[in-house]
Amino acid sequence: MAKAALAKQIGEAQESIHLDTMRKTCFEKCFPRSYPSSLGKGDKICLAKCMDRITESHAIVSKACIEMAQNLQSNLDMQ
């Protein structure tokens, strides 16, 4: 059980870091000078596109990492 709890905590920490990074990156990109008091249509579009790109990139990198780990494990099992 301790191993599952640790894996859950690590997953939650990774998700939190991902969201914080996405928020920081997108807000810096969409609002380089200052944050508006309310979001206009263009602001919402900028944030949505930025967050979509980061989420898609994260999914691609995660998939590649999983495949690499599986290939490495497979190679180690063959030895």
Contacts in CASP RR format, 6 or more apart in sequence:
PFRMAT RR
TARGET T0000
AUTHOR 0000-0000-0000
METHOD contacts of the structure
MODEL  1
MAKAALAKQIGEAQESIHLDTMRKTCFEKCFPRSYPSSLGKGDKICLAKC
MDRITESHAIVSKACIEMAQNLQSNLDMQ
18 58 0 8 1.000
21 54 0 8 1.000
22 50 0 8 1.000
22 51 0 8 1.000
22 54 0 8 1.000
22 55 0 8 1.000
25 50 0 8 1.000
25 54 0 8 1.000
26 46 0 8 1.000
26 47 0 8 1.000
26 50 0 8 1.000
26 51 0 8 1.000
26 54 0 8 1.000
27 35 0 8 1.000
27 47 0 8 1.000
29 46 0 8 1.000
29 50 0 8 1.000
30 43 0 8 1.000
30 46 0 8 1.000
30 47 0 8 1.000
30 50 0 8 1.000
31 43 0 8 1.000
36 43 0 8 1.000
39 47 0 8 1.000
END
